Amino acid sequence: MATRIRLMRMGKKHRPFYRIVVADSRAKRDGKYIDLIGWYNPMANNEEEIFHVDVEKAVDWLLKGAQATETARSILRKAGVLKKVHEIKYTSKK
């Protein structure tokens, strides 16, 4: 099963809110998901409330082989997840 880390749209019309989820790549955008790893609120007024990511879960899924979409990858990069994955993969093998 190919897994993707992607955004699942929630919220009202003109007020989007997204959950960052791990889902089967064949599942619908707003359909069933395997794990919830965070959220993203593009309409937030405060910089601190734009997104939240459970770093440990995200790192675990990326190490298991889950692929992130472009937008999800951008959010994970800002949260520092991709840096941790890189450190685990390439610096701990010495």
C-alpha positions in Angstrom: 0.0 0.0 0.0 1.4 3.4 -1.1 0.9 6.0 1.6 0.9 9.8 1.2 1.1 12.6 3.7 -1.4 15.1 2.4 -3.9 17.8 3.4 -7.6 17.0 4.1 -9.9 20.0 3.7 -12.2 20.9 6.6 -13.9 24.2 7.6 -16.6 26.3 5.9 -16.8 27.9 2.5 -14.2 30.6 2.1 -12.7 29.6 5.5 -10.5 26.6 4.8 -8.8 24.6 7.5 -6.7 21.5 6.7 -5.7 18.4 8.6 -2.4 16.9 7.8 -3.0 13.1 7.4 -1.4 9.9 6.3 -3.7 8.2 3.8 -3.6 5.5 1.1 -2.7 7.2 -2.2 -5.9 5.8 -3.8 -8.2 7.2 -1.1 -10.3 10.3 -1.8 -9.0 13.7 -0.6 -11.5 14.0 2.2 -12.0 10.2 2.7 -10.6 7.7 5.0 -7.1 8.2 6.5 -4.7 6.1 8.4 -3.3 8.6 10.9 -3.7 12.3 11.8 -0.4 14.1 12.3 -1.3 17.7 12.4 -3.3 20.7 11.1 -2.8 23.8 8.9 -4.9 27.0 9.1 -4.0 29.4 6.3 -6.5 32.0 7.6 -4.9 32.3 11.1 -4.2 35.8 12.3 -1.3 34.8 14.6 2.0 33.4 13.1 2.1 30.7 15.9 -1.3 29.3 15.0 -0.7 28.7 11.3 0.2 25.0 11.6 0.9 22.3 14.2 2.7 19.0 13.4 3.3 16.0 15.6 7.0 15.7 14.7 7.6 12.2 16.0 4.6 10.7 14.1 5.7 12.6 10.9 9.3 11.4 11.2 8.1 7.8 11.8 5.8 7.8 8.7 8.5 9.3 6.5 11.0 6.7 7.6 8.4 4.0 6.8 8.3 5.3 3.2 5.3 7.7 3.1 5.6 10.4 0.4 4.5 13.9 1.1 2.7 16.1 -1.4 4.2 19.5 -2.3 2.2 21.5 0.1 2.5 19.0 3.0 6.3 18.8 2.3 6.5 22.6 2.6 4.7 22.5 6.0 6.9 19.6 7.2 10.0 21.6 6.2 8.9 24.6 8.2 8.2 22.4 11.2 11.7 20.9 11.0 10.5 17.3 10.2 12.5 16.9 7.0 15.7 18.0 8.8 15.2 15.4 11.5 14.6 12.7 8.9 17.7 13.7 7.0 19.8 13.5 10.2 18.4 10.1 11.2 19.0 8.7 7.7 22.5 10.1 6.9 24.3 11.0 10.1 23.5 8.0 12.4 25.0 5.4 10.1 28.6 6.1 11.1 
